[in-house]
Amino acid sequence: MRSLAAAAAPVGVAYRMGGDEFCVILTASEPELRRIADSLSEGGEGFMVTSAYGASVIPDDASTVSAALSVVDERLCSRCLVPRGAGRRAPRHHPRRV
């Protein structure tokens, strides 16, 4: 949580929602979002810890916070369904729909 909060601090704030679920609310550009997402992985000698996330942009993806959380949940679940061997380190960011 500390590294996530530190990564988000320049452009937003991170909250723990419960268990292993966190929410980051920010005003960030695409490169900043990538930088924050990259802070969710950690590696060392013989191990790698990764995470999955969903992102939503208001008002582009949803008009309310509740709808944005639904979009985030849908995108998060789609990342969890990536077949094994498909490349865990492959980019799985969902770009904004135009």
N, CA, C and O atoms as CSV, one atom per row, in Angstrom:
chain,resi,resn,atom,element,x,y,z
A,1,MET,N,N,0.830,-1.193,0.000
A,1,MET,CA,C,0.000,0.000,0.000
A,1,MET,C,C,0.871,1.251,0.000
A,1,MET,O,O,0.541,2.238,-0.658
A,2,ARG,N,N,1.977,1.214,0.733
A,2,ARG,CA,C,2.826,2.404,0.805
A,2,ARG,C,C,3.387,2.788,-0.556
A,2,ARG,O,O,3.399,3.965,-0.917
A,3,SER,N,N,3.858,1.785,-1.321
A,3,SER,CA,C,4.428,2.115,-2.634
A,3,SER,C,C,3.345,2.595,-3.593
A,3,SER,O,O,3.604,3.473,-4.415
A,4,LEU,N,N,2.150,2.046,-3.508
A,4,LEU,CA,C,1.048,2.500,-4.342
A,4,LEU,C,C,0.667,3.934,-3.970
A,4,LEU,O,O,0.469,4.771,-4.850
A,5,ALA,N,N,0.566,4.212,-2.695
A,5,ALA,CA,C,0.238,5.563,-2.235
A,5,ALA,C,C,1.318,6.552,-2.655
A,5,ALA,O,O,1.010,7.675,-3.057
A,6,ALA,N,N,2.573,6.145,-2.566
A,6,ALA,CA,C,3.668,7.027,-2.964
A,6,ALA,C,C,3.643,7.290,-4.465
A,6,ALA,O,O,3.896,8.412,-4.905
A,7,ALA,N,N,3.336,6.259,-5.254
A,7,ALA,CA,C,3.279,6.425,-6.707
A,7,ALA,C,C,2.130,7.345,-7.114
A,7,ALA,O,O,2.258,8.127,-8.056
A,8,ALA,N,N,1.018,7.250,-6.405
A,8,ALA,CA,C,-0.164,8.049,-6.737
A,8,ALA,C,C,-0.091,9.467,-6.181
A,8,ALA,O,O,-0.762,10.364,-6.692
A,9,ALA,N,N,0.707,9.680,-5.149
A,9,ALA,CA,C,0.717,10.953,-4.426
A,9,ALA,C,C,0.843,12.203,-5.290
A,9,ALA,O,O,0.154,13.184,-5.008
A,10,PRO,N,N,1.673,12.229,-6.314
A,10,PRO,CA,C,1.777,13.477,-7.083
A,10,PRO,C,C,0.498,13.864,-7.822
A,10,PRO,O,O,0.278,15.043,-8.102
A,11,VAL,N,N,-0.348,12.881,-8.139
A,11,VAL,CA,C,-1.530,13.170,-8.968
A,11,VAL,C,C,-2.838,12.646,-8.379
A,11,VAL,O,O,-3.890,12.802,-8.999
A,12,GLY,N,N,-2.797,12.025,-7.195
A,12,GLY,CA,C,-4.021,11.476,-6.623
A,12,GLY,C,C,-3.803,10.877,-5.259
A,12,GLY,O,O,-2.833,11.187,-4.569
A,13,VAL,N,N,-4.732,10.006,-4.880
A,13,VAL,CA,C,-4.688,9.384,-3.561
A,13,VAL,C,C,-5.118,7.923,-3.680
A,13,VAL,O,O,-5.980,7.586,-4.492
A,14,ALA,N,N,-4.506,7.052,-2.857
A,14,ALA,CA,C,-4.828,5.625,-2.864
A,14,ALA,C,C,-5.569,5.264,-1.582
A,14,ALA,O,O,-5.250,5.757,-0.500
A,15,TYR,N,N,-6.565,4.392,-1.725
A,15,TYR,CA,C,-7.349,3.920,-0.596
A,15,TYR,C,C,-7.371,2.404,-0.590
A,15,TYR,O,O,-7.398,1.777,-1.649
A,16,ARG,N,N,-7.360,1.812,0.595
A,16,ARG,CA,C,-7.572,0.372,0.706
A,16,ARG,C,C,-9.056,0.152,0.896
A,16,ARG,O,O,-9.653,0.668,1.841
A,17,MET,N,N,-9.655,-0.621,-0.006
A,17,MET,CA,C,-11.090,-0.871,0.069
A,17,MET,C,C,-11.393,-2.068,0.956
A,17,MET,O,O,-12.494,-2.179,1.493
A,18,GLY,N,N,-10.433,-2.957,1.112
A,18,GLY,CA,C,-10.614,-4.138,1.936
A,18,GLY,C,C,-9.863,-5.299,1.339
A,18,GLY,O,O,-9.749,-5.398,0.117
A,19,GLY,N,N,-9.346,-6.186,2.174
A,19,GLY,CA,C,-8.605,-7.342,1.679
A,19,GLY,C,C,-7.463,-6.910,0.792
A,19,GLY,O,O,-6.597,-6.139,1.205
A,20,ASP,N,N,-7.464,-7.412,-0.430
A,20,ASP,CA,C,-6.400,-7.044,-1.368
A,20,ASP,C,C,-6.922,-6.128,-2.468
A,20,ASP,O,O,-6.390,-6.122,-3.578
A,21,GLU,N,N,-7.961,-5.357,-2.165
A,21,GLU,CA,C,-8.540,-4.426,-3.133
A,21,GLU,C,C,-8.224,-2.991,-2.739
A,21,GLU,O,O,-8.413,-2.579,-1.594
A,22,PHE,N,N,-7.734,-2.240,-3.730
A,22,PHE,CA,C,-7.371,-0.854,-3.519
A,22,PHE,C,C,-8.022,0.004,-4.592
A,22,PHE,O,O,-8.334,-0.478,-5.681
A,23,CYS,N,N,-8.219,1.251,-4.285
A,23,CYS,CA,C,-8.786,2.207,-5.225
A,23,CYS,C,C,-7.850,3.409,-5.281
A,23,CYS,O,O,-7.416,3.918,-4.247
A,24,VAL,N,N,-7.545,3.852,-6.486
A,24,VAL,CA,C,-6.730,5.047,-6.668
A,24,VAL,C,C,-7.562,6.044,-7.450
A,24,VAL,O,O,-8.037,5.748,-8.546
A,25,ILE,N,N,-7.734,7.216,-6.886
A,25,ILE,CA,C,-8.459,8.286,-7.556
A,25,ILE,C,C,-7.437,9.347,-7.913
A,25,ILE,O,O,-6.715,9.861,-7.058
A,26,LEU,N,N,-7.396,9.661,-9.204
A,26,LEU,CA,C,-6.364,10.600,-9.629
A,26,LEU,C,C,-6.749,11.366,-10.874
A,26,LEU,O,O,-7.670,11.003,-11.605
A,27,THR,N,N,-6.025,12.417,-11.083
A,27,THR,CA,C,-6.100,13.168,-12.324
A,27,THR,C,C,-4.747,12.946,-12.980
A,27,THR,O,O,-3.756,13.578,-12.614
A,28,ALA,N,N,-4.715,12.047,-13.947
A,28,ALA,CA,C,-3.433,11.650,-14.509
A,28,ALA,C,C,-3.530,11.445,-16.009
A,28,ALA,O,O,-4.591,11.140,-16.553
A,29,SER,N,N,-2.400,11.622,-16.651
A,29,SER,CA,C,-2.289,11.334,-18.077
A,29,SER,C,C,-1.960,9.853,-18.255
A,29,SER,O,O,-1.671,9.150,-17.287
A,30,GLU,N,N,-2.006,9.400,-19.477
A,30,GLU,CA,C,-1.685,7.999,-19.782
A,30,GLU,C,C,-0.300,7.595,-19.261
A,30,GLU,O,O,-0.182,6.531,-18.654
A,31,PRO,N,N,0.755,8.397,-19.471
A,31,PRO,CA,C,2.070,8.008,-18.935
A,31,PRO,C,C,2.085,7.904,-17.403
A,31,PRO,O,O,2.742,7.026,-16.845
A,32,GLU,N,N,1.364,8.797,-16.735
A,32,GLU,CA,C,1.301,8.727,-15.274
A,32,GLU,C,C,0.571,7.481,-14.820
A,32,GLU,O,O,0.974,6.848,-13.844
A,33,LEU,N,N,-0.504,7.118,-15.517
A,33,LEU,CA,C,-1.235,5.900,-15.186
A,33,LEU,C,C,-0.330,4.685,-15.353
A,33,LEU,O,O,-0.345,3.789,-14.509
A,34,ARG,N,N,0.445,4.638,-16.410
A,34,ARG,CA,C,1.399,3.538,-16.630
A,34,ARG,C,C,2.411,3.461,-15.494
A,34,ARG,O,O,2.720,2.374,-15.005
A,35,ARG,N,N,2.931,4.623,-15.073
A,35,ARG,CA,C,3.920,4.660,-13.990
A,35,ARG,C,C,3.322,4.107,-12.703
A,35,ARG,O,O,3.982,3.350,-11.991
A,36,ILE,N,N,2.100,4.469,-12.403
A,36,ILE,CA,C,1.434,3.983,-11.196
A,36,ILE,C,C,1.171,2.481,-11.314
A,36,ILE,O,O,1.395,1.738,-10.358
A,37,ALA,N,N,0.701,2.031,-12.471
A,37,ALA,CA,C,0.451,0.602,-12.681
A,37,ALA,C,C,1.743,-0.197,-12.535
A,37,ALA,O,O,1.733,-1.295,-11.979
A,38,ASP,N,N,2.849,0.344,-13.029
A,38,ASP,CA,C,4.141,-0.341,-12.907
A,38,ASP,C,C,4.570,-0.487,-11.442
A,38,ASP,O,O,5.319,-1.404,-11.107
A,39,SER,N,N,4.103,0.402,-10.579
A,39,SER,CA,C,4.472,0.318,-9.161
A,39,SER,C,C,3.784,-0.862,-8.470
A,39,SER,O,O,4.112,-1.183,-7.328
A,40,LEU,N,N,2.834,-1.510,-9.149
A,40,LEU,CA,C,2.102,-2.630,-8.566
A,40,LEU,C,C,2.829,-3.960,-8.710
A,40,LEU,O,O,2.335,-4.983,-8.237
A,41,SER,N,N,3.999,-3.964,-9.358
A,41,SER,CA,C,4.780,-5.193,-9.529
A,41,SER,C,C,6.090,-5.057,-8.783
A,41,SER,O,O,6.653,-3.968,-8.668
A,42,GLU,N,N,6.560,-6.177,-8.281
A,42,GLU,CA,C,7.829,-6.191,-7.543
A,42,GLU,C,C,8.531,-7.500,-7.835
A,42,GLU,O,O,7.900,-8.556,-7.876
A,43,GLY,N,N,9.804,-7.436,-8.034
A,43,GLY,CA,C,10.565,-8.658,-8.313
A,43,GLY,C,C,11.844,-8.698,-7.516
A,43,GLY,O,O,12.305,-7.689,-6.983
A,44,GLY,N,N,12.397,-9.869,-7.449
A,44,GLY,CA,C,13.656,-10.079,-6.755
A,44,GLY,C,C,14.284,-11.353,-7.278
A,44,GLY,O,O,13.843,-11.911,-8.283
A,45,GLU,N,N,15.304,-11.803,-6.597
A,45,GLU,CA,C,15.985,-13.019,-7.027
A,45,GLU,C,C,15.074,-14.222,-6.812
A,45,GLU,O,O,14.825,-14.632,-5.678
A,46,GLY,N,N,14.581,-14.781,-7.912
A,46,GLY,CA,C,13.748,-15.971,-7.839
A,46,GLY,C,C,12.273,-15.740,-7.604
A,46,GLY,O,O,11.531,-16.705,-7.421
A,47,PHE,N,N,11.812,-14.482,-7.603
A,47,PHE,CA,C,10.380,-14.268,-7.426
A,47,PHE,C,C,9.909,-13.033,-8.184
A,47,PHE,O,O,10.684,-12.123,-8.478
A,48,MET,N,N,8.632,-13.030,-8.486
A,48,MET,CA,C,7.991,-11.890,-9.130
A,48,MET,C,C,6.568,-11.804,-8.604
A,48,MET,O,O,5.825,-12.784,-8.649
A,49,VAL,N,N,6.192,-10.651,-8.112
A,49,VAL,CA,C,4.836,-10.407,-7.628
A,49,VAL,C,C,4.190,-9.428,-8.603
A,49,VAL,O,O,4.705,-8.336,-8.842
A,50,THR,N,N,3.059,-9.837,-9.159
A,50,THR,CA,C,2.351,-8.981,-10.098
A,50,THR,C,C,0.935,-8.742,-9.594
A,50,THR,O,O,0.508,-9.331,-8.600
A,51,SER,N,N,0.223,-7.883,-10.282
A,51,SER,CA,C,-1.153,-7.602,-9.894
A,51,SER,C,C,-1.983,-7.333,-11.147
A,51,SER,O,O,-1.447,-7.119,-12.235
A,52,ALA,N,N,-3.265,-7.349,-10.971
A,52,ALA,CA,C,-4.189,-6.994,-12.046
A,52,ALA,C,C,-4.928,-5.734,-11.615
A,52,ALA,O,O,-5.156,-5.506,-10.427
A,53,TYR,N,N,-5.294,-4.925,-12.592
A,53,TYR,CA,C,-6.036,-3.713,-12.265
A,53,TYR,C,C,-7.005,-3.388,-13.380
A,53,TYR,O,O,-6.856,-3.851,-14.511
A,54,GLY,N,N,-7.981,-2.599,-13.050
A,54,GLY,CA,C,-8.913,-2.064,-14.026
A,54,GLY,C,C,-8.859,-0.550,-13.914
A,54,GLY,O,O,-8.619,-0.011,-12.833
A,55,ALA,N,N,-9.079,0.130,-15.018
A,55,ALA,CA,C,-9.032,1.590,-15.014
A,55,ALA,C,C,-10.256,2.140,-15.733
A,55,ALA,O,O,-10.782,1.526,-16.662
A,56,SER,N,N,-10.690,3.292,-15.289
A,56,SER,CA,C,-11.828,3.961,-15.910
A,56,SER,C,C,-11.592,5.458,-15.842
A,56,SER,O,O,-11.042,5.972,-14.868
A,57,VAL,N,N,-12.012,6.146,-16.884
A,57,VAL,CA,C,-11.866,7.599,-16.945
A,57,VAL,C,C,-13.262,8.210,-16.955
A,57,VAL,O,O,-14.098,7.880,-17.797
A,58,ILE,N,N,-13.495,9.104,-16.006
A,58,ILE,CA,C,-14.768,9.823,-15.953
A,58,ILE,C,C,-14.544,11.171,-16.631
A,58,ILE,O,O,-13.591,11.853,-16.255
A,59,PRO,N,N,-15.323,11.595,-17.573
A,59,PRO,CA,C,-16.596,11.063,-18.031
A,59,PRO,C,C,-16.488,10.208,-19.300
A,59,PRO,O,O,-17.515,9.827,-19.861
A,60,ASP,N,N,-15.280,9.899,-19.762
A,60,ASP,CA,C,-15.134,9.155,-21.021
A,60,ASP,C,C,-15.744,7.761,-20.971
A,60,ASP,O,O,-16.427,7.354,-21.911
A,61,ASP,N,N,-15.509,7.023,-19.889
A,61,ASP,CA,C,-15.978,5.644,-19.770
A,61,ASP,C,C,-17.295,5.517,-19.019
A,61,ASP,O,O,-18.044,4.565,-19.237
A,62,ALA,N,N,-17.577,6.453,-18.151
A,62,ALA,CA,C,-18.779,6.391,-17.312
A,62,ALA,C,C,-19.097,7.798,-16.809
A,62,ALA,O,O,-18.213,8.647,-16.701
A,63,SER,N,N,-20.359,8.027,-16.506
A,63,SER,CA,C,-20.759,9.368,-16.072
A,63,SER,C,C,-20.863,9.514,-14.553
A,63,SER,O,O,-20.940,10.633,-14.046
A,64,THR,N,N,-20.865,8.390,-13.821
A,64,THR,CA,C,-20.944,8.442,-12.361
A,64,THR,C,C,-19.844,7.578,-11.754
A,64,THR,O,O,-19.267,6.725,-12.428
A,65,VAL,N,N,-19.567,7.807,-10.496
A,65,VAL,CA,C,-18.559,7.005,-9.796
A,65,VAL,C,C,-19.001,5.548,-9.752
A,65,VAL,O,O,-18.188,4.649,-9.968
A,66,SER,N,N,-20.267,5.310,-9.478
A,66,SER,CA,C,-20.786,3.943,-9.409
A,66,SER,C,C,-20.600,3.224,-10.747
A,66,SER,O,O,-20.175,2.069,-10.780
A,67,ALA,N,N,-20.914,3.901,-11.837
A,67,ALA,CA,C,-20.736,3.302,-13.159
A,67,ALA,C,C,-19.262,3.089,-13.462
A,67,ALA,O,O,-18.899,2.088,-14.080
A,68,ALA,N,N,-18.417,4.005,-13.043
A,68,ALA,CA,C,-16.973,3.866,-13.262
A,68,ALA,C,C,-16.437,2.645,-12.515
A,68,ALA,O,O,-15.604,1.913,-13.051
A,69,LEU,N,N,-16.902,2.417,-11.290
A,69,LEU,CA,C,-16.462,1.238,-10.538
A,69,LEU,C,C,-16.911,-0.045,-11.223
A,69,LEU,O,O,-16.194,-1.046,-11.179
A,70,SER,N,N,-18.078,-0.037,-11.852
A,70,SER,CA,C,-18.530,-1.207,-12.611
A,70,SER,C,C,-17.624,-1.466,-13.806
A,70,SER,O,O,-17.292,-2.614,-14.097
A,71,VAL,N,N,-17.223,-0.402,-14.499
A,71,VAL,CA,C,-16.302,-0.533,-15.635
A,71,VAL,C,C,-14.964,-1.089,-15.148
A,71,VAL,O,O,-14.389,-1.982,-15.771
A,72,VAL,N,N,-14.480,-0.557,-14.038
A,72,VAL,CA,C,-13.210,-1.017,-13.467
A,72,VAL,C,C,-13.295,-2.503,-13.131
A,72,VAL,O,O,-12.381,-3.265,-13.448
A,73,ASP,N,N,-14.379,-2.911,-12.497
A,73,ASP,CA,C,-14.549,-4.308,-12.113
A,73,ASP,C,C,-14.572,-5.218,-13.340
A,73,ASP,O,O,-13.947,-6.278,-13.346
A,74,GLU,N,N,-15.292,-4.799,-14.371
A,74,GLU,CA,C,-15.367,-5.575,-15.613
A,74,GLU,C,C,-13.980,-5.723,-16.242
A,74,GLU,O,O,-13.609,-6.813,-16.676
A,75,ARG,N,N,-13.224,-4.645,-16.291
A,75,ARG,CA,C,-11.885,-4.687,-16.888
A,75,ARG,C,C,-10.928,-5.515,-16.052
A,75,ARG,O,O,-10.093,-6.238,-16.593
A,76,LEU,N,N,-11.045,-5.413,-14.739
A,76,LEU,CA,C,-10.212,-6.222,-13.854
A,76,LEU,C,C,-10.486,-7.702,-14.072
A,76,LEU,O,O,-9.556,-8.498,-14.198
A,77,CYS,N,N,-11.754,-8.069,-14.116
A,77,CYS,CA,C,-12.115,-9.474,-14.322
A,77,CYS,C,C,-11.624,-9.984,-15.666
A,77,CYS,O,O,-11.215,-11.141,-15.768
A,78,SER,N,N,-11.654,-9.152,-16.700
A,78,SER,CA,C,-11.187,-9.592,-18.017
A,78,SER,C,C,-9.689,-9.875,-17.988
A,78,SER,O,O,-9.218,-10.740,-18.727
A,79,ARG,N,N,-8.937,-9.176,-17.163
A,79,ARG,CA,C,-7.503,-9.433,-17.030
A,79,ARG,C,C,-7.248,-10.752,-16.312
A,79,ARG,O,O,-6.280,-11.452,-16.609
A,80,CYS,N,N,-8.105,-11.080,-15.381
A,80,CYS,CA,C,-7.931,-12.320,-14.620
A,80,CYS,C,C,-8.247,-13.540,-15.476
A,80,CYS,O,O,-7.871,-14.656,-15.116
A,81,LEU,N,N,-8.926,-13.349,-16.596
A,81,LEU,CA,C,-9.305,-14.464,-17.462
A,81,LEU,C,C,-8.316,-14.707,-18.593
A,81,LEU,O,O,-8.575,-15.528,-19.473
A,82,VAL,N,N,-7.176,-13.999,-18.584
A,82,VAL,CA,C,-6.159,-14.203,-19.619
A,82,VAL,C,C,-5.590,-15.603,-19.454
A,82,VAL,O,O,-5.158,-15.965,-18.359
A,83,PRO,N,N,-5.580,-16.409,-20.533
A,83,PRO,CA,C,-5.102,-17.797,-20.422
A,83,PRO,C,C,-3.643,-17.877,-20.006
A,83,PRO,O,O,-2.833,-17.020,-20.360
A,84,ARG,N,N,-3.324,-18.912,-19.255
A,84,ARG,CA,C,-1.929,-19.146,-18.866
A,84,ARG,C,C,-1.084,-19.292,-20.116
A,84,ARG,O,O,-1.531,-19.842,-21.122
A,85,GLY,N,N,0.130,-18.798,-20.042
A,85,GLY,CA,C,1.031,-18.892,-21.165
A,85,GLY,C,C,0.855,-17.757,-22.165
A,85,GLY,O,O,1.599,-17.671,-23.141
A,86,ALA,N,N,-0.122,-16.888,-21.929
A,86,ALA,CA,C,-0.361,-15.783,-22.854
A,86,ALA,C,C,0.585,-14.620,-22.583
A,86,ALA,O,O,0.571,-13.621,-23.302
A,87,GLY,N,N,1.402,-14.752,-21.549
A,87,GLY,CA,C,2.355,-13.686,-21.236
A,87,GLY,C,C,1.855,-12.785,-20.135
A,87,GLY,O,O,1.155,-11.809,-20.404
A,88,ARG,N,N,2.198,-13.090,-18.906
A,88,ARG,CA,C,1.715,-12.321,-17.761
A,88,ARG,C,C,2.216,-10.892,-17.789
A,88,ARG,O,O,1.569,-9.996,-17.247
A,89,ARG,N,N,3.369,-10.669,-18.419
A,89,ARG,CA,C,3.929,-9.325,-18.429
A,89,ARG,C,C,3.455,-8.523,-19.638
A,89,ARG,O,O,3.838,-7.366,-19.813
A,90,ALA,N,N,2.623,-9.141,-20.469
A,90,ALA,CA,C,2.099,-8.425,-21.641
A,90,ALA,C,C,1.200,-7.296,-21.178
A,90,ALA,O,O,0.466,-7.459,-20.203
A,91,PRO,N,N,1.236,-6.160,-21.850
A,91,PRO,CA,C,0.379,-5.029,-21.453
A,91,PRO,C,C,-1.091,-5.435,-21.530
A,91,PRO,O,O,-1.536,-6.025,-22.514
A,92,ARG,N,N,-1.822,-5.112,-20.493
A,92,ARG,CA,C,-3.245,-5.437,-20.457
A,92,ARG,C,C,-4.073,-4.229,-20.097
A,92,ARG,O,O,-5.180,-4.353,-19.572
A,93,HIS,N,N,-3.539,-3.072,-20.378
A,93,HIS,CA,C,-4.263,-1.825,-20.099
A,93,HIS,C,C,-5.389,-1.664,-21.101
A,93,HIS,O,O,-5.202,-1.891,-22.296
A,94,HIS,N,N,-6.543,-1.276,-20.622
A,94,HIS,CA,C,-7.671,-1.034,-21.509
A,94,HIS,C,C,-7.680,0.451,-21.864
A,94,HIS,O,O,-7.993,1.286,-21.016
A,95,PRO,N,N,-7.342,0.783,-23.099
A,95,PRO,CA,C,-7.346,2.204,-23.486
A,95,PRO,C,C,-8.751,2.773,-23.463
A,95,PRO,O,O,-9.743,2.047,-23.529
A,96,ARG,N,N,-8.805,4.066,-23.370
A,96,ARG,CA,C,-10.092,4.744,-23.402
A,96,ARG,C,C,-10.780,4.472,-24.727
A,96,ARG,O,O,-10.141,4.414,-25.777
A,97,ARG,N,N,-12.074,4.309,-24.662
A,97,ARG,CA,C,-12.848,4.148,-25.894
A,97,ARG,C,C,-13.152,5.520,-26.456
A,97,ARG,O,O,-13.560,6.420,-25.723
A,98,VAL,N,N,-12.960,5.681,-27.733
A,98,VAL,CA,C,-13.195,6.974,-28.375
A,98,VAL,C,C,-14.521,6.950,-29.092
A,98,VAL,O,O,-14.911,7.945,-29.702
